[in-house]
């Protein structure tokens, strides 16, 4: 059952038994294939999504057609939490970057439940807060840090959310997420590969040396994790799911 | 639309582009290579590091090399002239 205290979604798992009882009857399963758009920028957010697996990127586009990722969430977050807090108009596009699944609830229902339970309301506010913290860190990172550091951060974040050392990612996709040309990713990926940190094969990146990647990334990876830990009590590697999947 | 591959010549090495990009034609492919070259140059200059690319070799889906685009083409005119 996806509705129990050991829900793979950190938000649901963190709720009290009473609050879970409020939410559980309204949750519906959702499968989000690679490339599926959960909501579009400027559109109305009708449903709130609690991922159990997969990665959802929050991307911001400009009129030239280019876009860049402003934040990324998976089972550590809630997609569209703001819609239950009076923010129904999306200011980014939420797109599934890896086969994902989870549960959804109507935004209007969650909004009502958030009025009934202060704890749910506070948890949603924290969720939006930690997302804002992430996007602010990413803004600084995109403006100030080199691609090698940013790419390393991205790979580590994705690994944490997917609990896997193999990431189904093309260089084209990475380039789009990081807002750079694909050739730049090709050269940085080669550098990481030569250093023995990753192995890249058509559409698949294997992380070979996680500690090495942590050394090659900027402080933003640690800073984002610190925000998640402090605000919502989530840290990669210590949550039940990744502990279960962790290699001995 | 056709798929173009942008292999990167780095000294004696050729870093192969395994994915390719769908583009409208050869002119677009050349423009794409120039745009990539601009970014590689800019990053190298900003970081103070050496450039790890000399040129793009644009190839078609059959593996046939179509054009050779030196990265130095994107240097501002004054810098380019001084090189000669």
Interface residues (C-beta under 8 A of the other chain):
Chain A: X146 X147 X170 X171 X172 X180 X181 X182 X183 X184 X186 X187 X190 X191 X202 X203
Chain B: X6 X8 X10 X15 X17 X18 X19 X21 X35 X36 X39 X40 X43 X47 X52 X53 X56
